[in-house]
Amino acid sequence: MGPETIAFEDELARAVGASQVVTVNSCTSAIFLSLLSHKIGSGDEVICPSLTWCSTANAALYLGARPVFCDVDPATYCITPETVRAVLSPRTKAVIVVHFGGRAAEVAPLRTVLPPDVAIIEDAAHAFGATFANRQPVGSSGNLTCFSFYANKNLATGEGGAIALNDATIAGRLRSLRQHGLPLDAWKRFIHPNTVLLSNQLTGLGYKMNYTDLQAALGRVQLQRQPEFAKRRLAIAREYQRCLRGLRPNPLFQSGSTNLRHARHLFTIQLPFESLALSREELLLGLRARNIGATIHYTPLHTMPLYCGRKRNLRLPVTERIARSILTLPISGSMTVDDAAEVAAHVREILQRA
Protein backbone atom coordinates (compact mmCIF):
# COMPACT_ATOMS: atom_id res chain seq x y z
CA MET A 1 0.00 0.00 0.00
CA GLY A 2 1.13 3.49 -0.79
CA PRO A 3 0.00 6.80 -2.30
CA GLU A 4 -2.13 5.17 -5.03
CA THR A 5 -4.11 3.27 -2.40
CA ILE A 6 -4.60 6.41 -0.33
CA ALA A 7 -5.80 8.34 -3.39
CA PHE A 8 -8.12 5.50 -4.44
CA GLU A 9 -9.69 5.36 -0.98
CA ASP A 10 -10.33 9.12 -1.07
CA GLU A 11 -11.88 8.92 -4.54
CA LEU A 12 -14.02 5.93 -3.57
CA ALA A 13 -15.27 7.75 -0.48
CA ARG A 14 -16.48 10.64 -2.62
CA ALA A 15 -18.06 8.28 -5.15
CA VAL A 16 -20.12 6.34 -2.58
CA GLY A 17 -20.94 9.24 -0.27
CA ALA A 18 -18.95 8.06 2.75
CA SER A 19 -16.44 9.95 4.86
CA GLN A 20 -14.11 6.93 5.10
CA VAL A 21 -13.15 4.01 2.85
CA VAL A 22 -10.76 1.25 3.92
CA THR A 23 -9.52 -1.00 1.10
CA VAL A 24 -8.75 -4.68 1.73
CA ASN A 25 -7.74 -7.72 -0.28
CA SER A 26 -11.29 -9.05 -0.89
CA CYS A 27 -14.94 -8.45 -0.10
CA THR A 28 -14.81 -11.58 2.07
CA SER A 29 -12.16 -9.86 4.19
CA ALA A 30 -14.29 -6.71 4.25
CA ILE A 31 -17.27 -8.61 5.69
CA PHE A 32 -15.04 -10.47 8.16
CA LEU A 33 -13.39 -7.28 9.43
CA SER A 34 -16.75 -5.50 9.61
CA LEU A 35 -18.14 -8.25 11.84
CA LEU A 36 -14.95 -8.26 13.90
CA SER A 37 -15.13 -4.50 14.41
CA HIS A 38 -18.60 -5.02 15.93
CA LYS A 39 -17.11 -7.62 18.30
CA ILE A 40 -19.04 -10.51 16.77
CA GLY A 41 -17.81 -13.81 18.20
CA SER A 42 -18.63 -17.20 19.61
CA GLY A 43 -22.27 -17.66 20.59
CA ASP A 44 -23.48 -14.68 18.57
CA GLU A 45 -25.98 -14.99 15.73
CA VAL A 46 -25.66 -13.18 12.41
CA ILE A 47 -28.76 -12.99 10.21
CA CYS A 48 -28.26 -13.08 6.44
CA PRO A 49 -30.11 -14.33 3.37
CA SER A 50 -29.50 -17.84 2.12
CA LEU A 51 -29.67 -16.58 -1.48
CA THR A 52 -26.12 -15.23 -1.62
CA TRP A 53 -22.52 -16.21 -2.24
CA CYS A 54 -21.03 -18.36 0.51
CA SER A 55 -18.61 -15.72 1.83
CA THR A 56 -21.52 -13.72 3.30
CA ALA A 57 -22.20 -16.48 5.84
CA ASN A 58 -18.68 -17.93 5.98
CA ALA A 59 -17.34 -14.68 7.44
CA ALA A 60 -19.53 -15.22 10.51
CA LEU A 61 -18.29 -18.81 10.87
CA TYR A 62 -14.68 -17.63 10.82
CA LEU A 63 -15.42 -15.74 14.05
CA GLY A 64 -17.26 -18.61 15.71
CA ALA A 65 -20.64 -16.96 15.23
CA ARG A 66 -23.73 -18.75 13.90
CA PRO A 67 -25.22 -17.65 10.57
CA VAL A 68 -29.03 -17.59 10.73
CA PHE A 69 -30.68 -17.64 7.32
CA CYS A 70 -33.78 -15.60 6.54
CA ASP A 71 -36.09 -15.54 3.54
CA VAL A 72 -36.21 -12.82 0.87
CA ASP A 73 -38.74 -10.70 -0.96
CA PRO A 74 -39.99 -12.49 -4.11
CA ALA A 75 -39.65 -9.39 -6.28
CA THR A 76 -36.27 -8.03 -5.16
CA TYR A 77 -34.53 -11.20 -3.86
CA CYS A 78 -33.43 -9.08 -0.88
CA ILE A 79 -34.21 -9.40 2.82
CA THR A 80 -36.95 -7.26 4.38
CA PRO A 81 -37.82 -6.18 7.93
CA GLU A 82 -40.46 -8.94 8.00
CA THR A 83 -38.09 -11.74 6.95
CA VAL A 84 -35.51 -10.55 9.49
CA ARG A 85 -38.05 -10.26 12.30
CA ALA A 86 -39.07 -13.88 11.71
CA VAL A 87 -35.62 -15.17 12.78
CA LEU A 88 -34.58 -12.49 15.26
CA SER A 89 -33.46 -13.77 18.67
CA PRO A 90 -31.78 -12.43 21.83
CA ARG A 91 -28.48 -13.74 20.42
CA THR A 92 -28.71 -11.71 17.20
CA LYS A 93 -25.75 -9.31 17.06
CA ALA A 94 -25.67 -8.39 13.37
CA VAL A 95 -27.68 -8.50 10.16
CA ILE A 96 -25.93 -8.69 6.80
CA VAL A 97 -27.98 -7.10 4.01
CA VAL A 98 -27.13 -8.37 0.53
CA HIS A 99 -27.88 -6.01 -2.36
CA PHE A 100 -28.65 -8.88 -4.70
CA GLY A 101 -27.57 -8.52 -8.32
CA GLY A 102 -26.99 -4.79 -7.93
CA ARG A 103 -30.47 -3.85 -6.68
CA ALA A 104 -30.23 -1.65 -3.60
CA ALA A 105 -32.12 -3.13 -0.65
CA GLU A 106 -33.62 -0.43 1.53
CA VAL A 107 -31.71 -0.70 4.80
CA ALA A 108 -33.23 2.12 6.86
CA PRO A 109 -36.53 0.25 7.56
CA LEU A 110 -34.56 -2.64 9.09
CA ARG A 111 -33.64 -0.46 12.04
CA THR A 112 -37.30 -0.33 13.10
CA VAL A 113 -37.31 -4.08 13.89
CA LEU A 114 -33.82 -4.36 15.41
CA PRO A 115 -32.59 -3.63 18.93
CA PRO A 116 -30.14 -0.68 19.03
CA ASP A 117 -27.14 -2.94 19.73
CA VAL A 118 -27.64 -5.07 16.59
CA ALA A 119 -25.33 -3.97 13.79
CA ILE A 120 -26.36 -3.70 10.15
CA ILE A 121 -23.61 -4.60 7.68
CA GLU A 122 -24.16 -4.26 3.95
CA ASP A 123 -22.80 -6.79 1.48
CA ALA A 124 -22.61 -4.55 -1.58
CA ALA A 125 -20.38 -6.86 -3.63
CA HIS A 126 -22.90 -6.51 -6.50
CA ALA A 127 -23.95 -2.93 -5.87
CA PHE A 128 -21.19 -0.47 -6.68
CA GLY A 129 -23.00 2.38 -8.44
CA ALA A 130 -26.48 1.52 -7.13
CA THR A 131 -28.57 4.08 -5.26
CA PHE A 132 -31.29 3.89 -2.65
CA ALA A 133 -34.80 5.23 -3.18
CA ASN A 134 -33.65 8.62 -1.84
CA ARG A 135 -31.06 8.66 -4.67
CA GLN A 136 -28.15 8.42 -2.24
CA PRO A 137 -25.48 5.91 -3.30
CA VAL A 138 -25.03 2.52 -1.68
CA GLY A 139 -22.19 3.16 0.75
CA SER A 140 -23.64 6.36 2.17
CA SER A 141 -25.91 4.86 4.84
CA GLY A 142 -23.41 4.98 7.70
CA ASN A 143 -23.49 1.18 8.04
CA LEU A 144 -20.26 -0.65 7.31
CA THR A 145 -20.73 -1.35 3.60
CA CYS A 146 -18.56 -3.94 1.86
CA PHE A 147 -17.67 -3.75 -1.84
CA SER A 148 -15.95 -6.21 -4.14
CA PHE A 149 -13.47 -5.40 -6.91
CA TYR A 150 -13.16 -8.99 -8.12
CA ALA A 151 -12.54 -9.48 -11.85
CA ASN A 152 -16.23 -9.78 -12.80
CA LYS A 153 -17.50 -6.81 -10.78
CA ASN A 154 -18.70 -3.43 -12.05
CA LEU A 155 -15.49 -1.84 -10.77
CA ALA A 156 -12.81 -4.51 -11.19
CA THR A 157 -9.16 -4.56 -10.15
CA GLY A 158 -8.65 -8.32 -10.49
CA GLU A 159 -9.23 -8.85 -6.77
CA GLY A 160 -9.86 -6.66 -3.77
CA GLY A 161 -12.56 -5.04 -1.70
CA ALA A 162 -13.38 -2.06 0.48
CA ILE A 163 -15.38 -0.99 3.50
CA ALA A 164 -17.24 2.33 3.35
CA LEU A 165 -18.24 3.97 6.64
CA ASN A 166 -18.62 7.31 8.41
CA ASP A 167 -16.80 6.60 11.69
CA ALA A 168 -13.14 7.68 11.70
CA THR A 169 -12.36 5.72 14.87
CA ILE A 170 -13.65 2.42 13.45
CA ALA A 171 -11.89 3.17 10.16
CA GLY A 172 -8.61 3.55 12.05
CA ARG A 173 -9.19 0.22 13.76
CA LEU A 174 -9.95 -1.45 10.41
CA ARG A 175 -6.74 -0.03 8.89
CA SER A 176 -4.77 -1.54 11.75
CA LEU A 177 -6.56 -4.91 11.52
CA ARG A 178 -5.86 -5.23 7.79
CA GLN A 179 -2.11 -4.85 8.42
CA HIS A 180 -1.30 -7.29 11.26
CA GLY A 181 -2.69 -4.99 13.97
CA LEU A 182 0.15 -2.48 13.60
CA PRO A 183 -0.65 1.19 14.34
CA LEU A 184 0.34 2.40 10.85
CA ASP A 185 0.28 0.74 7.46
CA ALA A 186 3.46 -0.11 5.55
CA TRP A 187 3.61 3.15 3.58
CA LYS A 188 3.12 5.39 6.62
CA ARG A 189 5.64 3.39 8.63
CA PHE A 190 8.15 3.79 5.80
CA ILE A 191 7.85 7.58 5.70
CA HIS A 192 7.33 8.12 9.45
CA PRO A 193 10.36 9.51 11.36
CA ASN A 194 9.81 7.03 14.21
CA THR A 195 9.52 3.91 12.04
CA VAL A 196 11.49 1.66 14.38
CA LEU A 197 9.47 2.67 17.42
CA LEU A 198 6.14 2.24 15.65
CA SER A 199 7.12 -1.20 14.38
CA ASN A 200 7.35 -2.32 18.01
CA GLN A 201 3.79 -1.22 18.89
CA LEU A 202 1.92 -4.47 18.14
CA THR A 203 -0.75 -4.64 20.84
CA GLY A 204 -3.43 -6.82 19.23
CA LEU A 205 -3.92 -9.56 16.69
CA GLY A 206 -4.40 -8.39 13.13
CA TYR A 207 -4.41 -9.93 9.67
CA LYS A 208 -2.69 -9.69 6.29
CA MET A 209 -5.60 -8.27 4.30
CA ASN A 210 -4.23 -5.10 2.74
CA TYR A 211 -4.81 -3.74 -0.74
CA THR A 212 -1.94 -2.82 -3.10
CA ASP A 213 -0.94 0.22 -5.13
CA LEU A 214 -0.97 -1.83 -8.34
CA GLN A 215 -4.65 -2.66 -7.80
CA ALA A 216 -5.40 0.89 -6.73
CA ALA A 217 -3.88 2.29 -9.93
CA LEU A 218 -6.24 0.06 -11.93
CA GLY A 219 -9.13 1.03 -9.69
CA ARG A 220 -8.64 4.75 -10.14
CA VAL A 221 -8.96 4.38 -13.91
CA GLN A 222 -11.92 2.02 -13.53
CA LEU A 223 -13.61 4.54 -11.27
CA GLN A 224 -13.32 7.26 -13.91
CA ARG A 225 -14.96 4.93 -16.46
CA GLN A 226 -17.93 3.97 -14.29
CA PRO A 227 -20.43 6.30 -16.04
CA GLU A 228 -19.52 4.67 -19.37
CA PHE A 229 -19.79 1.13 -17.96
CA ALA A 230 -23.06 1.87 -16.15
CA LYS A 231 -24.61 3.25 -19.33
CA ARG A 232 -23.57 0.14 -21.24
CA ARG A 233 -24.92 -2.25 -18.59
CA LEU A 234 -28.24 -0.40 -18.62
CA ALA A 235 -28.42 -0.64 -22.43
CA ILE A 236 -27.71 -4.39 -22.27
CA ALA A 237 -30.37 -4.94 -19.59
CA ARG A 238 -32.92 -3.02 -21.64
CA GLU A 239 -32.06 -5.03 -24.76
CA TYR A 240 -32.53 -8.28 -22.85
CA GLN A 241 -35.90 -7.06 -21.62
CA ARG A 242 -36.94 -5.97 -25.11
CA CYS A 243 -35.94 -9.25 -26.72
CA LEU A 244 -37.29 -11.59 -24.04
CA ARG A 245 -40.47 -9.87 -22.90
CA GLY A 246 -42.61 -11.57 -25.55
CA LEU A 247 -41.55 -15.09 -24.56
CA ARG A 248 -44.25 -17.52 -23.48
CA PRO A 249 -44.08 -18.23 -20.64
CA ASN A 250 -43.03 -14.70 -19.87
CA PRO A 251 -39.77 -14.53 -17.87
CA LEU A 252 -39.66 -12.42 -14.74
CA PHE A 253 -36.73 -10.00 -14.60
CA GLN A 254 -34.87 -9.14 -11.40
CA SER A 255 -34.48 -5.52 -12.41
CA GLY A 256 -34.62 -2.14 -10.75
CA SER A 257 -37.78 -0.13 -10.15
CA THR A 258 -38.16 3.47 -11.28
CA ASN A 259 -37.29 5.05 -7.92
CA LEU A 260 -33.80 3.59 -7.54
CA ARG A 261 -30.78 2.91 -9.68
CA HIS A 262 -29.89 -0.72 -10.20
CA ALA A 263 -26.16 -1.38 -10.67
CA ARG A 264 -27.08 -4.26 -13.04
CA HIS A 265 -24.23 -6.44 -11.93
CA LEU A 266 -26.39 -9.47 -12.74
CA PHE A 267 -29.21 -9.94 -15.23
CA THR A 268 -31.40 -12.68 -13.82
CA ILE A 269 -34.47 -14.22 -15.42
CA GLN A 270 -37.00 -16.44 -13.70
CA LEU A 271 -38.98 -19.13 -15.54
CA PRO A 272 -41.47 -21.82 -14.37
CA PHE A 273 -39.26 -24.74 -15.33
CA GLU A 274 -41.53 -27.22 -13.55
CA SER A 275 -44.14 -26.60 -16.28
CA LEU A 276 -41.73 -26.43 -19.24
CA ALA A 277 -40.65 -29.23 -21.53
CA LEU A 278 -37.00 -28.71 -20.60
CA SER A 279 -35.22 -28.30 -17.31
CA ARG A 280 -33.17 -25.34 -16.19
CA GLU A 281 -30.03 -27.48 -16.44
CA GLU A 282 -30.86 -28.28 -20.08
CA LEU A 283 -31.28 -24.59 -20.87
CA LEU A 284 -28.07 -23.73 -19.01
CA LEU A 285 -26.02 -26.44 -20.72
CA GLY A 286 -27.57 -25.56 -24.09
CA LEU A 287 -26.42 -21.97 -23.71
CA ARG A 288 -22.95 -22.99 -22.56
CA ALA A 289 -22.64 -25.33 -25.55
CA ARG A 290 -23.08 -22.20 -27.66
CA ASN A 291 -20.28 -20.43 -25.73
CA ILE A 292 -22.68 -18.28 -23.69
CA GLY A 293 -21.65 -17.82 -20.08
CA ALA A 294 -25.00 -18.37 -18.39
CA THR A 295 -24.93 -19.44 -14.74
CA ILE A 296 -27.04 -19.69 -11.57
CA HIS A 297 -27.03 -17.16 -8.72
CA TYR A 298 -27.39 -18.92 -6.30
CA THR A 299 -27.87 -22.34 -4.78
CA PRO A 300 -29.26 -21.42 -1.32
CA LEU A 301 -26.69 -21.78 1.42
CA HIS A 302 -29.10 -23.48 3.83
CA THR A 303 -29.26 -26.45 1.41
CA MET A 304 -25.48 -26.92 1.22
CA PRO A 305 -23.73 -29.63 3.26
CA LEU A 306 -21.71 -27.12 5.31
CA TYR A 307 -24.88 -25.45 6.58
CA CYS A 308 -27.83 -27.80 6.20
CA GLY A 309 -26.68 -29.98 9.09
CA ARG A 310 -26.51 -27.00 11.46
CA LYS A 311 -30.27 -26.48 11.44
CA ARG A 312 -32.10 -29.42 9.97
CA ASN A 313 -35.40 -29.02 8.16
CA LEU A 314 -35.02 -25.26 7.73
CA ARG A 315 -37.52 -24.08 5.13
CA LEU A 316 -37.29 -20.75 3.32
CA PRO A 317 -40.15 -21.07 0.80
CA VAL A 318 -39.57 -17.91 -1.23
CA THR A 319 -35.82 -18.48 -1.46
CA GLU A 320 -36.34 -22.10 -2.46
CA ARG A 321 -38.92 -21.21 -5.12
CA ILE A 322 -36.67 -18.51 -6.60
CA ALA A 323 -33.64 -20.79 -6.51
CA ARG A 324 -35.41 -23.44 -8.61
CA SER A 325 -36.39 -20.99 -11.32
CA ILE A 326 -33.61 -18.43 -11.84
CA LEU A 327 -30.94 -18.23 -14.49
CA THR A 328 -28.34 -15.49 -14.92
CA LEU A 329 -27.50 -14.25 -18.42
CA PRO A 330 -24.12 -12.62 -19.13
CA ILE A 331 -23.81 -8.88 -18.65
CA SER A 332 -20.65 -6.79 -18.47
CA GLY A 333 -19.10 -3.49 -19.44
CA SER A 334 -17.31 -5.22 -22.32
CA MET A 335 -20.48 -6.58 -23.94
CA THR A 336 -22.45 -4.82 -26.65
CA VAL A 337 -26.16 -4.48 -27.26
CA ASP A 338 -25.73 -6.80 -30.25
CA ASP A 339 -24.19 -9.40 -27.94
CA ALA A 340 -27.26 -9.21 -25.70
CA ALA A 341 -29.59 -9.59 -28.67
CA GLU A 342 -27.66 -12.67 -29.78
CA VAL A 343 -27.82 -14.24 -26.32
CA ALA A 344 -31.56 -13.54 -26.15
CA ALA A 345 -32.07 -15.13 -29.56
CA HIS A 346 -30.37 -18.32 -28.38
CA VAL A 347 -32.52 -18.38 -25.22
CA ARG A 348 -35.63 -18.05 -27.38
CA GLU A 349 -34.52 -20.75 -29.80
CA ILE A 350 -33.70 -23.29 -27.10
CA LEU A 351 -36.97 -22.68 -25.26
CA GLN A 352 -39.07 -22.81 -28.42
CA ARG A 353 -37.44 -26.05 -29.55
CA ALA A 354 -38.36 -27.82 -26.32
RAVEN-V54058 format. One line per field, one symbol per residue. ss: DSSP state (H for helix, E for strand, - for the rest). phi: phi as a letter, one per 30 degrees, with the letter a starting at -180 (. if undefined). psi: psi as a letter, one per 40 degrees, with the letter a starting at -180 (. if undefined). Layout:
ss: ???
phi: ???
psi: ???
This chain:
ss: --HHHHHHHHHHHHHH---EEEEE--HHHHHHHHHHH-------EEEEE-----HHHHHHHH---EEEEE----------HHHHH------EEEEEEE-HHH-----HHHHHH-----EEEEE-------E-----E------EEEEE------------EEEEE--HHHHHHHHHH-E------HHHHHH---HHHHH--------E----HHHHHHHHHHHH-HHHHHHHHHHHHHHHHHHH-------EE-------------EEEE--HHH----HHHHHHHHHH-----E-----HHH-HHHH--------HHHHHHHHHEEEE-------HHHHHHHHHHHHHHHHH-
phi: .addddddddddeddcicdbbcdbdadedddedddddcidaeidcbdadddadddedeeddecidcdcdcdbddccicdbedddedbdbdcdcabcccddijddddcededdccdedcdccccceccdjdbdddiddejcdjddccccceecddccbjakaaccaccdddddddddddbijddbdeddddcddceddddccdcbdbbcbddbdddddddddeddceeddddddddddddedddcdddbddddcdbdddcacddhdcbccbbdddccdbdddddddddddcicddabbbdeddcdedcdddbdidbbddedddddbcbccdaadcdcddedddedddeedddddd
psi: iadddddddddddddefidihhiaeidddddddddddefhaheihhhiidgiidddddddddeeihhhhiiihddeeiiiddddddeiieeheihhhhgheehhhhdddddeeiidehihhhgfdefheiiideeiiheedeihhhiifideidhhfdiiaihhiehddddddddddefeeidiidddddehdfddddeefheihaigfiiiddddddddddddeddddddddddddddddddedeihihihhgiiieeihhefdihhihigddeieiiddddddddddefhfiahhihhdeeiddddedgifhhgdddddddeeihhiihieeiiddddddddddddddddd.
